[in-house]
Amino acid sequence: MNFRKIAAPYYLLVLMIHCIFLGLEWNLASKFTKPLLMPLLLIYLYGALKAPFHQQTLIPKTDPNGNPLSTRPINKSIVILAFAASWAGDLFLMFEGQGLFIAGMVSFMTAHISYCYLFNQIQPFRRKNALYPFLLGAFVFHLGTDVMYIIMDNLGDLLIPVYLYMFVITAMAIFAFMTMAVKETEYWGKYFFAPGAAFFVLSDMMLAVNIFAFKDPFLGVWVMATYGIAQYLIAKGFCSYLLRS
């Protein structure tokens, strides 16, 4: 059975059903669909993670524009850690309470740091190519400060942890944009990692507003929709990278 082909459409279907539950405010039903999302992505990644990477690089491959593709390996255990940490974050944030919120935030920080490590393995930091990613990162950070201005009065003891999280997700976005700045990884950066990071940033900003400024079920739908798309694009990028497809 091809788990990769089955899990991807099931993931998108479950994501859509989960967003419908949120929109209808069927909170109990949504608690059954949300925990299924990350395990489905890990199943989707299963074939790529078990494939010996060196066998995929024996024949040089090019992207649709004819650019040679990178052959640098990545740590598959960190890929699993990133999505497992995201899954833990999903579970923690299903329930209310400051302690659970902090646990969820730490889980997603772990995921973002893992993504930073993986993106840097795919495209190591090069100062000569860093201007464009850092300018985009500065824009992300600027948007984050605008959101912080909106929610700051309601953060209380969470002010410093939320600021720290903002720095981490900005760094993740910069590393994702870096994969788009070099020809040998531009394909994955342009179509998967950079848009995935952008959707992740957008989702987290809306989540912060939804939690600390005003609670709106419809905004919660957009939070999950953008988050789900972000994780799907990043997973699809890793799958494509590992399988050279």
C-alpha positions in Angstrom: 0.0 0.0 0.0 1.4 3.4 -1.0 1.0 5.3 2.3 2.3 8.5 0.7 -0.5 8.7 -1.9 -3.2 7.8 0.6 -2.1 10.1 3.5 -1.9 13.3 1.5 -5.5 13.5 0.3 -6.7 12.2 3.7 -4.8 15.0 5.4 -6.4 17.6 3.3 -9.8 16.1 3.8 -9.4 16.0 7.6 -8.1 19.5 7.6 -11.1 20.7 5.7 -13.5 18.8 8.0 -11.7 20.3 11.0 -12.1 23.8 9.7 -15.8 23.2 9.1 -16.2 22.0 12.7 -14.4 25.1 13.9 -16.7 27.3 11.8 -19.8 25.6 13.1 -18.3 25.9 16.6 -18.5 22.1 17.1 -15.7 22.2 19.6 -16.0 18.6 20.8 -15.9 17.3 17.2 -12.9 19.4 16.4 -11.0 17.8 19.2 -11.2 14.5 17.3 -10.0 15.8 14.0 -7.1 18.1 15.1 -4.9 15.2 16.6 -5.1 13.4 13.3 -3.3 16.0 11.2 0.4 15.6 12.1 0.3 11.8 12.2 -1.2 11.8 8.7 1.7 14.0 7.5 4.2 11.7 9.1 2.6 8.8 7.3 2.8 10.9 4.1 6.5 11.3 4.8 7.1 7.6 5.6 8.2 6.6 2.1 10.6 9.5 1.7 12.1 9.0 5.2 12.8 5.3 4.7 14.3 5.7 1.2 18.2 5.7 1.2 19.0 9.3 0.3 22.3 8.4 -1.5 20.5 6.2 -4.0 18.4 9.2 -5.1 21.5 11.3 -5.9 23.4 8.9 -8.1 21.8 10.4 -11.2 22.0 14.2 -11.2 18.6 15.9 -11.5 17.5 19.3 -12.5 14.5 21.4 -11.7 12.0 22.4 -14.4 14.2 25.4 -15.3 17.3 23.2 -15.8 19.1 24.1 -12.7 21.1 21.3 -11.0 19.4 20.2 -7.8 21.2 20.1 -4.5 22.5 16.7 -3.3 23.1 17.6 0.4 21.5 15.0 2.8 19.4 16.1 5.7 18.8 14.5 9.1 15.6 12.4 8.9 15.3 12.2 12.7 15.0 15.9 12.9 12.2 15.8 10.3 10.3 13.4 12.5 11.1 15.6 15.5 9.7 18.7 13.8 6.3 17.1 13.0 6.2 15.3 16.4 6.8 18.5 18.2 4.1 20.2 16.1 1.7 17.4 17.0 2.5 17.9 20.7 1.8 21.6 20.2 -1.5 20.8 18.6 -2.5 18.7 21.6 -1.5 21.2 24.2 -3.3 24.1 22.5 -6.5 22.1 22.3 -7.2 23.1 25.9 -7.1 26.3 27.8 -4.7 27.3 30.6 -1.5 29.3 30.7 0.6 26.2 31.5 -0.7 24.3 28.5 -0.3 27.4 26.3 3.4 27.7 27.3 3.8 23.9 26.7 2.3 24.4 23.2 4.5 27.4 22.5 7.6 25.4 23.5 6.6 22.5 21.3 6.2 24.8 18.3 9.5 26.5 19.1 11.1 23.1 19.0 9.4 22.5 15.6 10.7 25.9 14.3 14.2 25.3 15.5 14.1 21.9 13.8 13.0 23.5 10.6 15.8 26.1 10.9 18.3 23.2 11.2 16.8 21.3 8.3 16.6 24.3 6.0 20.2 25.2 6.8 21.2 21.6 5.9 19.4 22.0 2.6 20.9 25.4 1.9 23.7 26.4 4.3 23.9 30.1 5.2 25.8 32.1 2.7 26.4 35.8 3.5 26.5 36.8 -0.2 22.9 35.4 -0.7 21.6 36.6 2.7 20.3 40.1 1.8 17.0 39.0 0.2 16.1 36.5 3.0 17.0 39.0 5.7 14.9 41.7 4.1 11.9 39.3 4.0 12.7 38.3 7.6 12.8 42.0 8.6 9.3 42.4 7.1 8.1 39.3 9.0 9.5 40.8 12.3 7.9 44.2 11.5 4.5 42.5 11.2 5.2 40.6 14.4 5.8 43.9 16.3 2.5 45.2 14.9 0.7 42.2 16.3 2.6 42.6 19.6 1.4 46.2 19.8 -2.2 44.9 19.5 -1.9 42.1 22.1 0.7 43.5 24.5 -1.7 44.7 27.2 -3.2 41.3 27.5 0.0 39.2 27.6 0.9 39.7 31.3 3.6 37.2 32.3 3.7 35.8 28.7 5.2 39.0 27.3 8.8 37.7 27.2 8.0 34.1 26.0 5.8 35.5 23.2 8.6 37.8 22.1 11.0 34.9 22.2 8.7 32.9 20.0 8.4 35.8 17.6 12.2 35.8 17.2 12.3 32.0 16.6 9.6 32.0 14.0 11.3 34.9 12.3 14.5 33.0 12.2 12.6 30.0 10.7 11.2 32.2 8.0 14.7 33.6 7.2 16.2 30.1 6.8 13.2 29.1 4.7 13.7 32.1 2.4 17.4 31.2 2.2 16.5 28.0 0.3 14.9 30.2 -2.3 18.0 32.4 -2.7 20.3 29.9 -4.4 19.6 28.2 -7.7 20.3 24.6 -6.6 17.6 24.8 -3.9 15.4 27.5 -5.4 12.8 24.9 -6.6 12.1 23.7 -3.1 12.3 27.1 -1.5 10.0 28.8 -4.1 7.3 26.1 -4.2 7.4 24.6 -0.7 9.5 26.0 2.1 9.1 29.8 1.6 5.3 29.7 1.1 5.0 27.2 3.9 6.9 29.5 6.3 4.8 32.5 5.2 1.6 30.6 5.9 3.0 29.5 9.3 3.8 33.1 10.2 0.4 34.3 9.1 -1.3 31.6 11.1 0.6 32.4 14.2 -0.1 36.1 14.0 -3.8 35.4 13.6 -3.7 32.9 16.5 -2.1 35.5 18.8 -4.7 38.1 17.9 -7.5 35.4 18.4 -6.2 34.4 21.8 -5.1 37.7 23.3 -7.1 40.4 21.5 -10.5 39.0 20.6 -12.0 35.5 20.2 -13.6 35.0 16.9 -14.6 31.4 15.7 -14.3 32.5 12.0 -10.7 33.8 12.6 -10.0 30.4 14.3 -10.9 28.8 11.0 -8.4 30.9 9.1 -5.8 30.1 11.8 -6.1 26.4 11.2 -6.5 26.6 7.5 -3.2 28.6 7.1 -1.5 26.4 9.6 -2.6 23.2 7.9 -1.5 24.5 4.5 1.9 25.6 6.0 2.6 22.2 7.4 1.5 20.4 4.2 3.8 22.6 2.0 6.7 22.0 4.3 6.1 18.3 4.5 5.7 18.1 0.7 9.0 20.0 0.3 10.9 17.5 2.5 9.3 14.6 0.7 10.2 16.1 -2.7 13.8 16.9 -1.5 14.3 13.4 -0.1 12.9 11.6 -3.2 14.5 14.1 -5.6 11.1 14.6 -7.2 
